[in-house]
Amino acid sequence: MFGCWRIFFLFLLIFPRITFSQSDTVEITKEIKNRSVGLNGLFFNKYDSTYISKLPTKIVYVLCNPNWMDDYVLKNKDNEKLEFQSDLIYNLGTSLGYKMLYVYYSVNISNFFSDYKLKNKEFDFSLTSNFMNLEFYYFSNRGQTNLKTYTEGQSVSILNKPFDGLNSGILDICLFYFLNHKRYSNTTIYSSNHEYIQIKSAGSLILGLSYTNQKIKLDFSDLKSIGYTFDNFTQFIDNHYRTFCFNAGYGYNFVINKHLLANITLIPSFGVRTDVSSTGDYKITLGNKGKIGLMYTKNIFFVGLNCQYNSSCYFSNDYTITSSLGIFNVFCGMFF
């Protein structure tokens, strides 16, 4: 076990690709380029040049528009459901990278089109290589959501009422290993540096481990004016969960032609969840991570889009909570 930890920390030293992001803050990304010699090139980022090509670039400029939305469905033992959904959050960002250093700045432009300031935070950190990918992600949303539907048996009420009583936060840490990393490059579409390009179609089995820490707090007092008290959902007022999951999925890069590349990735997860706010009993949890991407490259220019959908479902004897987060990103840039 101690030997495994030493290998893991060695990996962290060899592959630093660090990204910090938060709306209206500066993001600094520090990347150490892969070497053709040494441990990095010998064991980890060695690739088959028939399938993957490394771009001879030093400077990369990217303009991007990442947007996201979160959704929660609460179901009790009486088969009653409540669905909450946030407004779509728009961001505009730009980055400039030279060799080891990447600087990124983004602005939450949703506040320019809304009557109220959206209270959300986002932070992410990643270590990326063709061999492994470590993701650290934090997201929080305070108020300014919408109560979409209330379901009682077969009856569904469409409410679409503004709801300021939902506070949520999630910390997600995932470590993924790409079995066919010599022929499959996961970083081609989803990495900020676009250092590698897939030149021949290939896929890879993906294995991983994940840890999630999630808090959900609800206050229904603001909804009494529309005639609902939701007394049967009192157990959802304050919940704090921790989950440990095993992930197994598959990713595939489709080389449509020498300029156009598409990717689809699906990684289901299965594990256990413990309720921190109660006795700590373990329950089953299921989840899924899905990605779709498209990128066009022409000479020194590139443009693309990618979508990511993360969902998790917690089961107990009395209720079920399903949470999901969708992210849509459009980007363009150029190499120097």
C-alpha positions in Angstrom: 0.0 0.0 0.0 2.8 2.4 0.9 4.5 1.6 -2.4 1.3 2.6 -4.3 1.2 6.0 -2.5 4.9 6.6 -3.5 4.1 5.9 -7.1 1.1 8.3 -6.9 3.1 11.2 -5.5 5.8 10.5 -8.1 3.1 11.0 -10.7 2.1 14.3 -9.2 5.7 15.5 -9.4 6.2 14.4 -13.0 2.9 15.7 -14.4 1.8 19.0 -13.1 -1.0 20.6 -15.1 -2.8 22.8 -12.6 -5.9 24.8 -13.3 -7.7 27.1 -11.0 -10.9 28.7 -12.1 -13.6 30.9 -10.5 -16.0 33.4 -12.0 -14.6 36.9 -11.9 -11.2 35.7 -10.7 -7.8 35.1 -12.4 -7.0 31.5 -13.3 -3.4 30.5 -13.5 -2.5 27.2 -15.2 1.0 25.8 -14.9 2.0 23.0 -17.1 5.3 21.2 -17.5 5.7 19.9 -21.0 6.3 16.2 -21.7 9.9 15.2 -22.4 11.0 12.6 -24.9 13.5 11.2 -22.4 13.4 10.4 -18.8 10.7 8.8 -16.7 7.9 10.9 -18.2 8.6 9.9 -21.8 9.7 6.4 -21.0 6.7 5.2 -18.9 3.8 7.6 -19.0 3.4 9.7 -22.1 5.0 7.4 -24.7 2.6 7.3 -27.6 2.1 5.6 -31.0 2.8 8.2 -33.6 0.5 6.4 -36.1 -2.5 7.4 -33.9 -1.3 10.5 -32.0 0.8 13.5 -33.1 2.4 16.1 -30.8 2.0 19.7 -32.0 5.3 21.7 -32.2 3.8 24.8 -30.4 5.0 27.1 -27.6 2.2 29.7 -27.4 -1.6 29.0 -27.3 -4.3 31.6 -27.1 -7.9 30.5 -26.3 -11.2 32.3 -26.1 -14.0 30.3 -24.5 -17.6 30.5 -23.4 -18.3 27.9 -20.7 -21.9 27.7 -19.4 -23.5 25.5 -16.8 -26.8 24.5 -15.1 -27.6 22.3 -12.1 -30.7 20.3 -11.4 -32.0 18.4 -8.3 -34.9 15.9 -8.0 -36.1 14.9 -4.5 -38.4 11.9 -4.1 -39.9 10.7 -0.8 -41.3 7.3 0.2 -44.9 8.5 -0.7 -43.8 8.9 -4.3 -43.9 12.7 -4.2 -41.2 14.5 -6.2 -39.8 18.0 -6.3 -37.5 19.3 -9.1 -35.3 22.3 -8.7 -33.3 23.8 -11.5 -30.9 26.8 -11.7 -30.9 29.4 -14.4 -28.3 28.9 -17.1 -25.0 30.5 -16.0 -23.0 32.2 -18.8 -19.3 32.8 -18.6 -16.8 34.4 -21.0 -13.1 33.6 -20.6 -9.8 33.9 -22.3 -6.3 32.3 -21.8 -2.8 32.8 -23.0 -0.2 30.1 -22.5 3.6 30.0 -23.1 5.5 26.8 -22.5 4.9 26.1 -18.7 2.6 29.0 -17.8 -1.1 29.5 -18.7 -3.1 32.5 -17.5 -6.9 32.5 -17.7 -9.5 35.1 -16.8 -13.3 34.6 -16.9 -16.3 36.8 -16.2 -19.8 35.7 -15.2 -21.8 37.6 -17.8 -25.1 36.3 -16.5 -25.2 39.1 -14.1 -25.4 41.6 -16.9 -28.7 40.1 -18.2 -30.3 39.3 -14.8 -32.2 41.4 -12.3 -30.2 39.9 -9.4 -26.7 38.9 -8.8 -26.2 35.1 -9.1 -24.4 33.7 -6.1 -22.3 30.8 -7.5 -18.7 29.7 -7.2 -16.6 27.3 -9.3 -13.0 26.0 -8.7 -11.2 23.3 -10.5 -7.8 21.7 -10.5 -6.4 19.0 -12.8 -3.3 17.0 -13.5 -3.4 15.8 -17.1 -1.4 13.3 -19.2 -2.3 10.7 -21.8 -1.7 8.1 -19.1 -3.8 9.4 -16.2 -6.1 12.3 -15.3 -6.7 13.7 -11.8 -9.7 16.1 -11.5 -10.5 18.2 -8.5 -13.8 20.2 -8.8 -15.8 22.4 -6.5 -19.1 24.0 -7.3 -21.6 25.9 -5.1 -24.9 27.6 -5.8 -26.7 29.8 -3.3 -30.3 30.6 -4.0 -31.7 32.0 -7.3 -33.0 28.6 -8.5 -36.4 27.6 -9.7 -39.0 25.1 -8.5 -39.9 23.5 -11.8 -42.4 20.7 -10.9 -44.2 19.0 -8.1 -45.3 15.4 -8.7 -47.8 13.5 -6.5 -48.5 10.1 -7.8 -49.5 10.5 -11.5 -50.3 14.2 -11.1 -47.6 16.6 -12.3 -47.9 20.3 -11.4 -45.8 22.7 -13.5 -44.8 25.5 -11.1 -41.8 27.4 -12.6 -41.6 29.5 -9.4 -38.4 31.4 -8.4 -36.9 29.7 -5.3 -34.3 31.3 -3.1 -34.1 28.6 -0.5 -31.7 26.0 -2.0 -28.1 26.2 -1.1 -25.9 23.4 -2.5 -22.2 22.7 -2.7 -20.2 19.7 -4.1 -16.6 18.7 -4.0 -15.6 16.0 -6.5 -12.2 14.4 -6.8 -11.6 11.8 -9.5 -8.6 9.8 -10.7 -8.8 8.1 -14.1 -6.5 5.7 -15.9 -6.6 5.3 -19.7 -5.6 1.7 -20.6 -4.9 2.4 -24.3 -3.1 5.7 -23.6 -0.5 5.0 -26.3 -3.1 5.3 -29.1 -5.9 7.4 -27.4 -5.5 11.0 -26.3 -8.1 12.2 -23.9 -6.4 15.7 -23.7 -7.0 16.5 -27.4 -10.4 18.1 -27.0 -10.8 18.5 -23.2 -7.4 20.0 -22.3 -6.6 23.7 -22.4 -3.2 23.4 -24.0 -4.2 21.2 -27.0 -0.7 19.8 -27.1 -1.7 16.5 -28.8 -3.9 15.8 -31.8 -5.5 12.4 -32.6 -4.7 11.6 -36.2 -6.3 8.1 -36.4 -9.5 6.9 -34.7 -9.0 5.0 -31.4 -10.7 4.4 -28.1 -9.7 3.3 -24.6 -11.2 1.6 -21.5 -11.2 4.1 -18.6 -10.9 3.0 -15.0 -11.0 5.3 -12.0 -11.8 6.1 -8.4 -13.8 9.1 -7.1 -14.7 10.8 -3.9 -17.6 13.3 -3.5 -18.6 15.5 -0.6 -22.0 17.2 -1.1 -24.2 19.4 1.0 -27.8 20.3 0.2 -29.9 22.7 2.3 -33.5 23.7 1.7 -35.8 26.3 3.2 -39.4 26.0 2.0 -40.7 29.1 3.9 -40.7 31.2 0.7 -43.1 28.8 -1.1 -46.1 29.1 1.3 -47.4 31.9 -0.9 -48.1 29.5 -3.8 -50.1 27.1 -1.6 -47.5 24.3 -0.9 -45.9 23.6 2.4 -44.1 20.4 1.5 -44.3 19.0 5.0 -43.4 15.5 3.7 -40.0 16.8 2.6 -38.6 17.9 6.0 -35.8 15.3 5.8 -34.3 17.3 2.9 -33.8 20.5 4.9 -30.2 19.9 5.7 -28.2 17.0 4.2 -24.5 16.3 4.1 -23.2 13.3 2.1 -19.9 11.6 1.3 -19.5 9.1 -1.4 -16.8 6.7 -2.5 -17.1 5.2 -6.0 -15.4 2.9 -8.6 -15.6 4.2 -12.1 -15.4 2.2 -15.4 -16.2 3.5 -18.8 -15.0 4.1 -22.4 -13.9 7.0 -24.5 -13.5 7.1 -28.3 -11.9 9.7 -30.6 -13.5 9.8 -34.1 -11.1 11.2 -36.7 -13.6 12.4 -39.3 -10.9 13.9 -41.5 -7.5 15.5 -41.0 -9.1 18.7 -39.7 -12.2 17.4 -37.8 -12.2 15.3 -34.6 -15.1 14.2 -32.4 -15.1 12.5 -29.0 -17.6 10.6 -26.9 -16.9 9.5 -23.4 -19.2 7.7 -20.9 -18.0 6.7 -17.4 -20.6 5.1 -15.0 -19.9 4.8 -11.3 -21.0 2.6 -8.5 -20.2 3.0 -4.8 -21.4 3.8 -1.3 -22.6 6.9 0.4 -22.6 7.9 4.0 -24.8 10.5 5.6 -22.5 12.7 7.7 -25.4 14.4 9.5 -26.9 11.1 10.8 -25.6 7.8 12.0 -23.2 7.4 9.1 -24.9 4.2 7.7 -23.7 3.3 4.2 -26.1 3.3 1.3 -25.7 2.5 -2.4 -25.1 5.3 -4.8 -25.0 5.4 -8.6 -23.5 8.0 -10.9 -22.5 8.8 -14.4 -20.1 11.2 -16.2 -20.6 11.8 -19.9 -18.7 14.0 -22.4 -19.1 14.9 -26.0 -16.7 17.0 -28.0 -16.0 18.3 -31.5 -12.9 20.2 -32.7 -11.8 21.6 -36.0 -8.2 22.5 -36.7 -6.8 24.3 -39.7 -3.2 25.4 -39.8 -2.6 27.4 -36.6 -6.3 27.9 -35.8 -8.8 25.7 -34.0 -12.4 26.0 -32.9 -14.6 23.5 -31.0 -17.2 22.7 -28.4 -17.7 20.2 -25.7 -20.5 19.2 -23.4 -20.2 17.5 -20.0 -23.0 16.0 -17.9 -22.4 14.7 -14.4 -25.2 13.0 -12.4 -25.5 11.0 -9.1 -28.3 9.2 -7.5 -28.5 8.4 -3.7 -30.9 5.7 -2.4 -32.2 5.1 1.1 -35.3 3.3 2.6 -37.2 6.6 2.8 -36.1 8.8 -0.1 -34.0 9.3 -3.3 -32.0 12.3 -4.3 -30.8 12.8 -7.9 -28.5 15.7 -8.6 -27.0 16.6 -12.0 -24.7 19.3 -13.5 -24.5 20.2 -17.2 -21.7 22.2 -18.7 -21.5 23.5 -22.3 -18.3 25.1 -23.6 -17.5 26.8 -26.9 -13.9 27.7 -27.6 -11.6 28.9 -30.4 -7.9 29.8 -30.5 -4.6 29.7 -32.3 -1.1 28.3 -32.0 2.1 30.3 -32.3 
